[in-house]
């Protein structure tokens, strides 16, 4: 989740394996990470450190700033073994990447022991909560869990193909005078030019559909990024990190945009969604094969798969009203992707993503001026409204996935986990 992971230069020529891509690193000490703790991706040691600090300071009101001064002029960095010179700088690093005591999971060990004790029971036992004490039904409950499988869903070949397209892009003829925004717009138009208008409708997503969606989104995002001159200046490590952060977001945004376009020309009805160029989802009786991510049946997972929420129905409706052109659409998609990439990694990558956004904003300004649209403030407000609607929906889904994390419902092993951190 930080910019410390080093990828070998051989990625440009040699086949890319899951091990070569490496595990996601702890954002605090840069050693191999474990998972999301207190709102950031860290190792167990750094999570334990922040937990101890949070609990000790909670008795005297936790302060967002360390109270002790650094003995090294606030210039501490973790050593090669992950150890910090002083606790103050370690805590400062934790806070700077968004770790917060508000995200603490109290009684986690107690909950895990209850789960183990219920191994042979048909229904999952829930620890004492406000709901249970008041005899209120819990928000989510799970039963009828299928046998857990150790079989890993392997997407390594998809990742290998996408990374190859990213690091060794096909020759793209960009006119030197065009802006980065125009270059990305050209790439977006080329990728959507193969969209079919009349395709069969389905209401059940199989593992094959999901795999096709992963392949389409990841490879398309890799090709699209290669159209930008700015992106070409990044190191291989930076390119791969950007792809890890945006491919799922970009794929969903591409589907949203295509669905809106098809509705405008009457080729797609309400409550239908283009998952890929040849997969049209119908919301009625919607279901999904969850073998790729969970051992629970879909009937018990509907809370996480509400079609209007999953496919951002309100965002599609707003795009139908605004009807942005291809340049405006590309700008909107780019800003969302770059903003989320910066938020995920922080540090130098976030600075780079902010600079990239500034470049695209200037490009959009020039586009409006050149097309004699000097009073374009309303258009910008409309685009930003769409962006905020999408991000709000994404935050709602993130909150749901926190619940899923508590119950460990998305429990299937999958390769290349570093490519699955932002749920859509």
N, C-alpha and C positions, 0 to 999 in steps of 0.2 A: 504494500500500500504506500510505500515511500519510494524515493528515487535512488535507493541504495542497491537494488538488485542489479547484478552485473550479468549481461548475456554475452556469450562468446561471439567473436566476430565470425566464427564459422557458420553462424545461423544464415548468413547470406548465401552460402553455397551447399552446406550439408543438410541432410534431412533433419527436421526439428522434432524432437521427442518431448514428451511431457516432462521428463526429468531435466532436460536442457533448459526448458522455460523456467524451472525452479519454483520453489514454494514462495508464497507471499511472505514478505518480511515484516517483522514487528516495526510499527511506525515510531517506536521509542528508541529501541536499542539496535535495530536493523538485523537482529538474528532471526532465524525462522520463526514465523508467527504461529499462533494457535487458533485464534478466532476473534470475533467481535467482543470486546470487553469495554464497558463504560462508554460506548459510542465510537470506539476506534479499534483498528485491527492490531492486536498486540500479542506478545508471547505470554505464557503463564506468569513468568517472573515479574514482568512489568505490570501485569494486571494485579498481581498480589501486592506489589509495592503501592499502587494507587489505591487499592482497597484499604490497606492498612492506614495510609495517610488520610483517606476520606473518613474512616471510622474514628480515628484519633482526633481529628479536627471537628467532627460533627458535634462533639460535646461542647465545643466553644464556638459554634457557628463557623462552618467551613468558609474559608476566605478564597476567592478566585485567584489570589496572588500569593506566592510563597512569602513567608514572613521572615526568613533568614537570608542574609546576603551570601552570595557565592564567594568562595575563597580564591577563585581563579578569574575574577573580573567578568563573570557571566560568559565565559568563553569555553565552557566544558562541552565535551563531546564523548559519546560512548567509546570505550576501548574496543579492540578487536574481539574481545570475549564478551562484549555487551555491557560491561560494568561501567558505571558513571563515576566521575571524580567526586561529585557532591550530590546530595539528595535534592538540593534546591533547583539545580539545573534540570535534573531528571523530572521533577514535578512540573517545572516550567514547560518542558517539552510535552509532557502529558496533556497539560491544559491547552497548549497551542494547537494540538491536533484534534481538539474537541472532546477530550475525555471529561466526563462530568459525574460527580457522585450521585446525581439524580438518576443515573442509569444503573445503579447498583442492584444486584439480584440477591436480596437477603434470603437466608435459609435455603440457599441453593443445595447444599450438601444434604439437608434434611429431605428436600424434594427428591433428589436422586436416590436416596435410600428407600423412599416410599415406592418409587418406580421399580426398584429391584425387587422389593418384597411382593409386588403385584405381578411378578413375571408369569405366574401360573394362573392368574385370574383372568376372567373373560373381559371384565371392564377395568379401565384404567382408574386407579385411585388418585384422588386429588388431595393435596395437603390442606390443612386448615386455612381457610381464607375468609374474607368478610362474607362472601356469598354463602359458603357452607355453614358458617355460624348463624346466619339469618335464614337458613333453609331456602335460599334462592338457587334456582338452577344455574349452573355455571354458563358463561357465555359460549364456550366451546367444549364439547366432550367427545371422546373418541372410544370406539369399541370395535370388535370384529377385526382386529388387526391381523393381517396376513403374516405368514412366516417371513421373518427377515431373511433377505438374501445377501450373500456376500459378493454376488456378481456385480462388477463395476460397469456402469454405463460408459462406454469408451467413445469419447469424441476427439481423441488425439489426432485422427486422420483429418478431421475437419479443421482443427487448430493448425495442423501442419500446412494444409493447403492455404488457409487464410494468411498465415504468417509469410508463406512463400510469395503470395500476391502482394503483401504489404512491403516486404523487403526487396523484392525483385519485380516491381510493377512493369506491366507491358508498356511499350512505347506509347506515350500520350502526347499528342500534338497540341500543345498550348501556345497560343499566340503570346509573344513576350509582353505585349502591351496590356493584356487583360489582367484584371485584378484577381486576387485570391478568391474573392467571392464569386466572380464570374467563372473561374476555373472549377470551383466546387459545384456551381450551378450546372455547368456543362457535364460534369460527371454524374450528377443526380438525374439529369434529363436522359443521358445515355442508359443509365441503369433502369429507368422506368419505361424506356421505349419498348421493351419486350412484354409489357403487361397485357395479358389477355382480357378481353371485355366479357366474354361469355364462357363461364366455367361452371362446373357442377357445384351445387351447394351441399355442404355437409354440416351436421350438428354434433359430430363426435370426432375429437382429435385423437389420433392414434400415435404410437411411438414413432412411426414412419413420418407422420406429419410434423411432429416436433423436431425430429432429426433434420428434415428438409428445411424447417424454419431456422434452426441453428446454422445450417450450412449456408442458406441464402443470406441471412442477416450478417454473419461473420465475414463471409467472402465479399459481399457487396460493400460493407463498411470499409474493408481493407482497400478495395479498388477505389472507392470514393475518396478516401484520404489521399491517395496517390496523385490526385489531380491538382493538389495545392502545392505551389512552389514553396510556401512557408513550411509546410509539413515535411517536404523533402529534405530540409536542412536539419531535421532532428536526427539524433543518433538512433541506432537500431533499438537500443533499450527503451528510449522514449517512445518510439513508434509503437512498439509492442505494448507498452503500458497504456497508451492512448486507446489502442484497439481493445484491450481488455476492459477498459472503462466504458467504451461507447457502443460496442457492437450490438448489445441487446437493446439499448435505448434507441440507437439509430434504426434498428430493424422495426421496432414498434412505431416509431415516428414515420417511417416510410410507409407502413401499412395504414396508419391514420391518414396521411396525406393522400394516398392512392384511393382509399375508401371515400374520402371527401370529394375527390375529383370525379369518381364514378357516380356518386350520388348527384352531383351537379349536372352531369350529362344523362342521368336517368338509367345508368347501367347497374346501379346498386341501390337496394331499398334500405329503409331504416332498420336498425337492429340486425345489420349484416356487416361483416368485416372481412377485408382482404388480408388474410394471414401471410400469404405469399402470392406470387404472381399467378399461381394456379390452384389456390386454396381459398374458397369463400366460406366463411363461417356464418351460420344462422343461429341467432341467439335462442330461439325456441327449442326447448328440450336439450339444451347444450350440455355436453359431458366430455370427459377427457380420460384417456388411459394414463394413469399416473405411475406406471411401472418404472418410468425413468427417474422419478424423484421421491416416491413414497411407498410405504407398505400398507397404507390405509386406502380403502375404496373411495371412489369419487363421491359417493353419496354422503360421506362424512367429512368431505373436504370442500363442500360447496361454499362455505364461508370465505374461502380464499380464491374462488373462481366464479365470481359474479360477472357475467359477460359485459354488462354496461360499464362496469368499473374496470375490468381487465383491458377492454379495448377502447377505453376513454371516449365513450359515446358523447359526452358533453363537449369535448375538444373537437370531435369531428363535426358536430353541429355548428360550433363557432367558426370553424374553417369554411364551412359551406356558406355562412353569412358573409365572412370577410373576403373570401375568394382571393387569396394572395397569389401573385404570379410566381414563376419558378425561382426568380432571384430572391424574392421576399421569403418564400418557403425555405429555400436553402439557408438563408440567413437565420431564420427561426430555428431550424434543426441544428445548425452549427453552434449557435449560442447555447442551446440546451446541452449539447454534448460536451462542449468545452467547459461550461460551468460545472457540470457534474464531475468531469475528469479532474478539474482543479480541486474540487471539494473532497474527492476521494483521496488524492495523494498529498495535497498541501505542498508547502515548501517551494522549491524551485520550479516544479512542474506547474503548480498553481499560478506562479508568476508568469510562466510562459503562456499558459492558457489565457490569462487575462490580457496579455499583450496581443495574442492572436485575436481575441474578441475585439480589441480596440481597432486592429487592422480591418476586420470585417465590418465594423461599424462605420469606419471612414469610407470603405468601399461602397457600402449601402448609401451613404450620403452622396457620394459622387454619382451613383446610379440614378438617384432621384433627381439630382441637378441636371445630369445629361439628358434625362427624359422629361425635362421641363415640369418637374413636380416639386417646386420649391417649398410648398406648404404641405409637408408630408408628416407633420407631427401626429395627425390623427391615425395615419397608417402605422406609425411606430407604436402608438398606444394600443391599437388593435392587435398587433403582433405580440406585444408584451402581455396582453391579456390572455392570449392563447398559451403563451409560455407559462404564465403563472398557473393557469388551469391545469396544465399537464403536470407541473411540479407538485401542485397541491394533491392531485390524484396519486402521484408517485409516493408522496409522504404517507398518504392513507394506506397504501399497500405496504410500505415499509413498517408501519405500526402493526399491521396484520402479521407480517413475517416475524416480528418480535414475539408475538403470541405463538407462532409456529415453532420458534426456537425454544420457547419454554417447554412445549410438549414434544419437541423433537419429531415433528410429523414429516418433515422433508428429510428422510433418513436413508435414502438410497445413496450408496457411494458412486461418485462420478469422477472421471478423470479431469485433469486441467481445471481444478476448482477455482484457480485464480481468475478464470473467465466468468465466474458466476458469483458476483457480489452485489449486483443491483437488481432486485426483483422487479419485473414488469407485469 
